[in-house]
Amino acid sequence: MSLYDLADIESRNAINRRAWAGLAKDKATPKVKKVKVPVPTEHQEQCAVIRWCDANAIVCFAIPNGCHKSMPSAAKFRREGLRKGIPDLMVPVARGGLHGLFIEMKRTKGSVTSAEQLAWFSVLRREGYAAYACKGAADAIRIIELYLS
């Protein structure tokens, strides 16, 4: 191989490098956008759990504690025994020496269990109930299956 051949190869390499650099700067190249997958709401997750329980003949009911009420209605419900922090769902089936199962539903991302909810978990467990905070329907269904097995 002669010096001319080496110079020719080096020249072609330089042209290729410039061409690739131009492609990298090309504005026509589409940018990849990250698609945000929406996180289901607590309501949607809870509805999925109830549908699953109904389909599998599992006794389960909701405790509508967190719904928004007018001031007079809220005061009335508090007099009737509404308590802050009570879990969302109950499976009133005794298993393994426990009286039943309480579930606090949370979104799969961005939800936090409140101090009041943690306090109720302690009370319920002390009184012989299972009580869990579940992140999403899949987590709640898994807990129900484990509790009933």
C-alpha positions as CSV (number, residue, x, y, z in Angstrom):
1,M,0.0,0.0,0.0
2,S,1.5,3.4,-1.0
3,L,1.3,6.7,0.7
4,Y,-1.3,7.8,-1.9
5,D,-3.5,4.9,-1.0
6,L,-3.3,5.8,2.7
7,A,-4.0,9.5,2.0
8,D,-7.0,8.4,-0.1
9,I,-8.4,6.2,2.7
10,E,-7.8,9.0,5.3
11,S,-9.6,11.4,3.0
12,R,-12.6,9.1,2.6
13,N,-12.7,8.6,6.4
14,A,-12.8,12.3,7.0
15,I,-15.6,12.7,4.5
16,N,-17.5,9.9,6.3
17,R,-17.0,11.5,9.7
18,R,-18.3,14.8,8.4
19,A,-21.3,13.1,6.8
20,W,-22.1,11.3,10.0
21,A,-21.7,14.5,12.0
22,G,-24.2,16.2,9.7
23,L,-26.7,13.4,10.1
24,A,-26.4,13.8,13.9
25,K,-27.3,17.5,13.6
26,D,-30.0,16.9,11.1
27,K,-33.2,18.5,12.3
28,A,-35.3,16.1,10.2
29,T,-34.4,13.3,12.6
30,P,-37.5,12.7,14.7
31,K,-37.1,13.1,18.5
32,V,-38.3,10.2,20.6
33,K,-41.0,11.4,23.0
34,K,-41.5,9.7,26.3
35,V,-45.1,8.6,26.6
36,K,-46.6,9.0,30.1
37,V,-48.8,6.1,31.0
38,P,-51.6,7.4,33.2
39,V,-51.7,6.0,36.7
40,P,-55.2,4.6,37.5
41,T,-57.0,6.5,40.3
42,E,-57.8,4.9,43.6
43,H,-61.4,4.8,42.5
44,Q,-60.6,2.8,39.4
45,E,-58.3,0.4,41.4
46,Q,-61.0,-0.1,44.0
47,C,-63.7,-0.8,41.3
48,A,-61.4,-3.4,39.8
49,V,-61.1,-5.2,43.2
50,I,-64.8,-5.2,43.7
51,R,-65.4,-6.5,40.2
52,W,-62.9,-9.3,40.9
53,C,-64.5,-10.1,44.3
54,D,-68.0,-10.3,42.7
55,A,-66.7,-12.5,39.9
56,N,-65.1,-14.9,42.4
57,A,-68.1,-14.9,44.8
58,I,-66.0,-13.3,47.6
59,V,-67.9,-11.2,50.1
60,C,-66.5,-7.7,50.1
61,F,-67.9,-4.2,50.6
62,A,-66.7,-0.7,50.5
63,I,-66.7,1.8,53.4
64,P,-67.5,5.1,51.8
65,N,-65.4,7.2,54.1
66,G,-63.5,9.4,51.8
67,C,-66.3,10.9,49.7
68,H,-66.7,14.7,49.6
69,K,-69.6,15.9,51.6
70,S,-71.2,19.3,52.3
71,M,-70.5,20.8,55.8
72,P,-73.9,19.8,57.2
73,S,-73.7,16.3,55.7
74,A,-70.1,15.8,57.0
75,A,-71.2,16.9,60.5
76,K,-74.2,14.5,60.4
77,F,-71.9,11.6,59.2
78,R,-69.4,12.3,62.0
79,R,-72.3,12.1,64.6
80,E,-73.2,8.8,63.0
81,G,-69.7,7.4,63.5
82,L,-67.7,8.4,60.4
83,R,-64.0,8.2,61.4
84,K,-61.0,9.6,59.6
85,G,-58.6,6.9,58.4
86,I,-60.9,3.9,58.2
87,P,-59.8,1.5,55.4
88,D,-61.7,1.5,52.1
89,L,-62.7,-2.2,51.9
90,M,-63.7,-5.0,54.2
91,V,-63.8,-8.8,53.5
92,P,-66.0,-10.0,56.4
93,V,-64.7,-13.6,56.3
94,A,-63.0,-15.2,59.3
95,R,-59.8,-17.1,58.5
96,G,-56.8,-18.3,60.4
97,G,-58.0,-17.0,63.8
98,L,-58.7,-13.5,62.3
99,H,-62.2,-12.0,62.2
100,G,-61.9,-10.4,58.7
101,L,-59.7,-8.4,56.4
102,F,-59.6,-4.6,55.9
103,I,-57.9,-3.0,52.9
104,E,-56.9,0.6,52.3
105,M,-56.6,1.2,48.6
106,K,-53.7,3.3,47.3
107,R,-52.7,4.3,43.8
108,T,-49.7,2.4,42.4
109,K,-47.7,5.6,42.3
110,G,-47.8,8.8,44.4
111,S,-50.0,7.7,47.3
112,V,-49.1,7.8,51.0
113,T,-50.7,6.1,54.0
114,S,-51.8,8.7,56.5
115,A,-51.0,8.7,60.2
116,E,-54.7,8.2,60.9
117,Q,-54.8,5.1,58.6
118,L,-51.7,3.6,60.3
119,A,-53.3,4.2,63.7
120,W,-56.5,2.3,62.6
121,F,-54.3,-0.5,61.2
122,S,-52.9,-0.9,64.8
123,V,-56.3,-0.9,66.4
124,L,-57.8,-3.3,63.9
125,R,-54.9,-5.7,64.2
126,R,-55.0,-5.6,68.0
127,E,-58.7,-6.5,67.8
128,G,-58.1,-9.6,65.6
129,Y,-58.4,-8.3,62.1
130,A,-56.0,-8.3,59.2
131,A,-55.4,-4.8,57.8
132,Y,-53.2,-3.8,54.8
133,A,-52.6,-0.8,52.6
134,C,-52.5,-2.0,49.0
135,K,-50.9,-0.2,46.0
136,G,-53.3,-1.0,43.2
137,A,-55.9,-3.6,42.4
138,A,-53.3,-6.4,41.7
139,D,-51.8,-5.9,45.2
140,A,-55.2,-6.0,46.9
141,I,-56.3,-9.1,45.0
142,R,-53.0,-10.8,46.0
143,I,-53.6,-9.9,49.7
144,I,-57.3,-11.2,49.5
145,E,-56.1,-14.5,47.9
146,L,-53.4,-15.0,50.5
147,Y,-55.9,-14.1,53.3
148,L,-58.5,-16.6,52.1
149,S,-56.1,-19.5,51.4
